[in-house]
Amino acid sequence: MSADQQLPDPPVPQDIDKPMALHGFPLCSDGRLYHLVLAEMALDEVGDGHV
């Protein structure tokens, strides 16, 4: 496959249980979904100057 060719988009499952898929991602006051553990890890990295 050459570099100018794109792969087709993968199929999107229609039977996703959204409440289960979004478990652990609360909607915050800025309108975004955050995961508490991932957000903490990201803040730790920013604090270390890795961004």
TIRO-2110 file (N, C-alpha, C; in Angstrom, 1 decimal):
// TIRO-2110
0.8, -1.2, 0.0, N, 1, A
0.0, 0.0, 0.0, CA, 1, A
0.9, 1.2, 0.0, C, 1, A
0.6, 2.2, -0.9, N, 2, A
1.4, 3.4, -0.9, CA, 2, A
1.0, 4.4, 0.1, C, 2, A
1.9, 5.4, 0.3, N, 3, A
1.6, 6.4, 1.4, CA, 3, A
0.4, 7.2, 1.1, C, 3, A
0.0, 7.4, -0.2, N, 4, A
-1.1, 8.3, -0.5, CA, 4, A
-2.4, 7.6, -0.4, C, 4, A
-2.4, 6.3, -0.1, N, 5, A
-3.7, 5.5, 0.0, CA, 5, A
-4.0, 5.5, 1.5, C, 5, A
-5.3, 5.6, 1.8, N, 6, A
-5.8, 5.5, 3.2, CA, 6, A
-6.5, 4.2, 3.4, C, 6, A
-6.4, 3.7, 4.6, N, 7, A
-7.1, 2.5, 5.0, CA, 7, A
-8.6, 2.9, 5.2, C, 7, A
-9.5, 2.0, 4.9, N, 8, A
-10.9, 2.3, 5.2, CA, 8, A
-11.2, 2.4, 6.6, C, 8, A
-12.2, 3.3, 7.0, N, 9, A
-12.6, 3.4, 8.3, CA, 9, A
-13.1, 2.1, 8.9, C, 9, A
-12.8, 1.8, 10.1, N, 10, A
-13.3, 0.5, 10.7, CA, 10, A
-14.8, 0.6, 11.0, C, 10, A
-15.5, -0.5, 10.9, N, 11, A
-16.9, -0.4, 11.2, CA, 11, A
-17.2, 0.0, 12.6, C, 11, A
-18.3, 0.8, 12.8, N, 12, A
-18.6, 1.3, 14.1, CA, 12, A
-19.7, 0.4, 14.7, C, 12, A
-19.5, -0.3, 15.8, N, 13, A
-20.5, -1.1, 16.4, CA, 13, A
-21.7, -0.3, 16.8, C, 13, A
-22.9, -0.7, 16.5, N, 14, A
-24.1, 0.0, 16.8, CA, 14, A
-24.7, -0.4, 18.2, C, 14, A
-24.2, -1.5, 18.7, N, 15, A
-24.8, -2.0, 20.0, CA, 15, A
-23.9, -1.7, 21.2, C, 15, A
-23.3, -0.5, 21.2, N, 16, A
-22.4, -0.2, 22.3, CA, 16, A
-23.3, 0.3, 23.5, C, 16, A
-23.0, -0.2, 24.7, N, 17, A
-23.7, 0.2, 25.9, CA, 17, A
-23.0, 1.4, 26.4, C, 17, A
-23.5, 2.6, 26.0, N, 18, A
-22.8, 3.9, 26.3, CA, 18, A
-22.6, 4.1, 27.8, C, 18, A
-23.6, 3.8, 28.6, N, 19, A
-23.4, 4.0, 30.1, CA, 19, A
-22.2, 3.2, 30.6, C, 19, A
-22.1, 2.0, 30.1, N, 20, A
-21.0, 1.1, 30.5, CA, 20, A
-19.7, 1.5, 29.9, C, 20, A
-19.7, 2.0, 28.6, N, 21, A
-18.5, 2.4, 28.0, CA, 21, A
-17.9, 3.7, 28.6, C, 21, A
-18.8, 4.5, 29.1, N, 22, A
-18.4, 5.8, 29.7, CA, 22, A
-18.3, 5.7, 31.2, C, 22, A
-18.3, 4.5, 31.8, N, 23, A
-18.2, 4.4, 33.3, CA, 23, A
-16.8, 4.9, 33.7, C, 23, A
-16.8, 5.7, 34.7, N, 24, A
-15.5, 6.2, 35.2, CA, 24, A
-15.1, 7.5, 34.5, C, 24, A
-15.9, 8.1, 33.6, N, 25, A
-15.7, 9.3, 32.9, CA, 25, A
-16.8, 10.3, 33.3, C, 25, A
-16.7, 11.0, 34.4, N, 26, A
-17.7, 12.0, 34.8, CA, 26, A
-17.7, 13.2, 33.8, C, 26, A
-18.8, 13.8, 33.6, N, 27, A
-19.0, 15.0, 32.8, CA, 27, A
-18.6, 16.2, 33.8, C, 27, A
-17.6, 16.9, 33.5, N, 28, A
-17.2, 18.0, 34.3, CA, 28, A
-17.8, 19.3, 33.9, C, 28, A
-17.6, 20.4, 34.7, N, 29, A
-18.2, 21.7, 34.5, CA, 29, A
-17.8, 22.3, 33.2, C, 29, A
-16.7, 21.9, 32.6, N, 30, A
-16.3, 22.5, 31.4, CA, 30, A
-16.9, 21.8, 30.2, C, 30, A
-17.7, 20.8, 30.5, N, 31, A
-18.4, 20.1, 29.4, CA, 31, A
-17.7, 18.9, 28.8, C, 31, A
-16.5, 18.6, 29.4, N, 32, A
-15.7, 17.5, 28.9, CA, 32, A
-15.8, 16.3, 29.8, C, 32, A
-15.5, 15.1, 29.3, N, 33, A
-15.5, 13.9, 30.1, CA, 33, A
-14.1, 13.6, 30.5, C, 33, A
-13.9, 13.3, 31.8, N, 34, A
-12.5, 13.1, 32.3, CA, 34, A
-12.6, 11.7, 33.0, C, 34, A
-11.4, 11.0, 33.0, N, 35, A
-11.3, 9.8, 33.8, CA, 35, A
-10.3, 10.2, 34.9, C, 35, A
-10.7, 10.0, 36.2, N, 36, A
-10.0, 10.5, 37.3, CA, 36, A
-8.5, 10.0, 37.3, C, 36, A
-8.3, 8.7, 37.0, N, 37, A
-7.0, 8.2, 37.1, CA, 37, A
-6.1, 8.7, 35.9, C, 37, A
-6.7, 8.8, 34.7, N, 38, A
-6.0, 9.3, 33.6, CA, 38, A
-5.7, 10.8, 33.7, C, 38, A
-6.6, 11.5, 34.3, N, 39, A
-6.4, 12.9, 34.5, CA, 39, A
-5.3, 13.2, 35.5, C, 39, A
-5.2, 12.4, 36.5, N, 40, A
-4.2, 12.5, 37.5, CA, 40, A
-2.8, 12.1, 36.9, C, 40, A
-2.8, 11.1, 36.1, N, 41, A
-1.5, 10.7, 35.4, CA, 41, A
-1.1, 11.9, 34.5, C, 41, A
-2.0, 12.5, 33.8, N, 42, A
-1.6, 13.6, 32.9, CA, 42, A
-1.1, 14.8, 33.7, C, 42, A
-1.7, 15.1, 34.8, N, 43, A
-1.3, 16.2, 35.6, CA, 43, A
0.1, 15.9, 36.2, C, 43, A
0.3, 14.7, 36.6, N, 44, A
1.7, 14.3, 37.1, CA, 44, A
2.7, 14.6, 36.0, C, 44, A
2.4, 14.2, 34.8, N, 45, A
3.4, 14.4, 33.7, CA, 45, A
3.6, 15.9, 33.4, C, 45, A
2.5, 16.7, 33.4, N, 46, A
2.7, 18.1, 33.2, CA, 46, A
3.5, 18.8, 34.3, C, 46, A
3.3, 18.3, 35.5, N, 47, A
4.1, 18.8, 36.7, CA, 47, A
5.6, 18.5, 36.5, C, 47, A
5.9, 17.4, 35.8, N, 48, A
7.3, 17.0, 35.6, CA, 48, A
7.9, 17.7, 34.4, C, 48, A
7.1, 18.5, 33.7, N, 49, A
7.6, 19.3, 32.5, CA, 49, A
7.7, 18.4, 31.3, C, 49, A
6.9, 17.4, 31.1, N, 50, A
6.9, 16.5, 29.9, CA, 50, A
6.0, 17.0, 28.8, C, 50, A
5.3, 18.1, 28.9, N, 51, A
4.4, 18.5, 27.9, CA, 51, A
5.0, 19.5, 27.0, C, 51, A
END
